[in-house]
Amino acid sequence: MSARTPLHLAAEIGGPPHYDAGHYLRLARLAEGGALDYVTLGDSFARPGLDALAVLARVAPATDRIGLVPTVTTTHTEPFHVSSAVASLDWVSNGRAGWHADVSTTEAEARLFGRRSAAPPAALWQEAGEVADVSARLWDSWEDDAEIRDTATGRFIDRDKLHYVDFEGSTFSVRGPAIVPRPPQGRPVTVIDATSAPARAAARHADVVHIRATTPEQAATVRDELRAGAAAHGRDPDALRVLVALTVDLGDVETAPEPGLESGPQLAGRGTYFRGGPVDLADLIAQWHRAGAADGFHLTPITPERDLERIVNGTVALLQHRSLFRTFHPGGTLREHLGLVRPASRYAAPKAAAASSASSKEA
C-alpha cells in the first residue's frame, strides 16, 4: 500500500450507558469537526442502554457529514427488519449510514427471546454473513428509479422495477422485495470486526473490516489475507477498507505507549490497548499507515468524553498539520468518505443487458 493512500479514521462513541441522546450527539459532532470518516456506537443484548440504531437515527438530522455506524446484532433478529432499519438510517442521514454486524453468543441473550438456544460461534457468523448478503440483495431489490409518484395516474411504484430476492439461508429465508426504497448509498456500508476466525469468514461481505494487531507487520499480513479473500470471492480488493482497532487511553499524556504494542494488555479479549499522549498516538498511526499496515484506524476511547476530545484536537489536528489526514469531508455520503463507489443494483444490470441484447437483435 502506498504512503499516498488516504488515511481513514473512525471512533467509537459508546461507553457506560447514557439515556440522554444529547450525550451521543455531542460526541458525534466532535468527531465530525475532526473530519473522521464515521463514528460507531456499540450495542448488544447483553448490556443495558439505549438501542444504538435508534440513537444514531436521532443523531443523524442534527449532524451533516459524519458517518453513523451502529452495532446491529444479527442473532435472534429478523434479517428483513435489519435491512429495513439500516436503510431507514441511510435515508434519515442522507446517505451516511453503515452498520456493524455482530452476533449474540450467550444462553442468557437467547433466553431474552426464547426462540432458540445459543449456537456455536461458527454457526452464528455464518448466519451473520448470510444476513449481510441478503440485506445487500434487499437494498438492490428496488431499482433506483422504481418510484414513479405520479398523482395523475395514482401510480407510486413501477412494479417492473421491484425484484424478489428469494434467498434461502441456513436459518432463515427471505423473499422480498424490500419495503424501503433503495437507500441513497445504494447499499449502506457494512462493517465487520474480523478479530476471530469465524468472523473472518463473514468478512467477505464487508466494505470495512476492523482487525487487531500488535505490530504493523502483523496488521499488514492480515490485511493482505483479507484482500486476497475478497478477490477469491470475485470482489475488487481495492473496494475493501481494513482498519486497525485500538482501545485508547489518553488520560496520562506523560506515559509513553507500549513499544509497538507488543506488551499492551488485552481488554476483554477483544481490543488492543494503547496508552500514551495524543502526539504518541499520531506518531503510531503515521508509522503504521506509511508502512502499509492498514487503510486506517478505528479508535475506542476508554473514556469517551475525555479521550475523544484529545483524539480530535490533539492526534487528528497533528496528523492534519502533517498533511497526513484531510481537514474536511470529501463528500456527503459515508461511501464517499471511504472512497467507495455507489454500487449498481444487481437486478437492474442484468435487465439492462437483456434489453441491450434485444435491441441489437432487432437491428
Buried (B, 14 or more C-beta within 10 A) or exposed (E): BEEEBBBBBBBBBBBEEBEEBEBBBBBBBBBBEBBBBBBBBBBBBEEEBBBBBBBBBBBBEEBEBBBBBBBBBBBBBEBBEBBBBBBBBBBBBBBBBBBBBBBBBEEEBBEEEEEEEBBEBEBBBBBBBBBBBBBBBBBBBBBBEBBBEEEEEEEEBBEEBBBEBEBEBEBBEBEBBBBBBBBBBBBBBBBBBBBBEBBBBBBBBBBBBBBBBBBBEBBBBBBBBBBEBBEEEEBEBEBBBBBBBBBBBBBEEEEEBBEBBEEBEEEEEEBBBBBBBBEBBBBBBBEBBBBBBBBBBBBBBBBBBEBBBBBBBBBBBBBBEEEBBBEEBBEBBBBBBBBBEBBEBBBBEEBEEEEEEEEEEEE
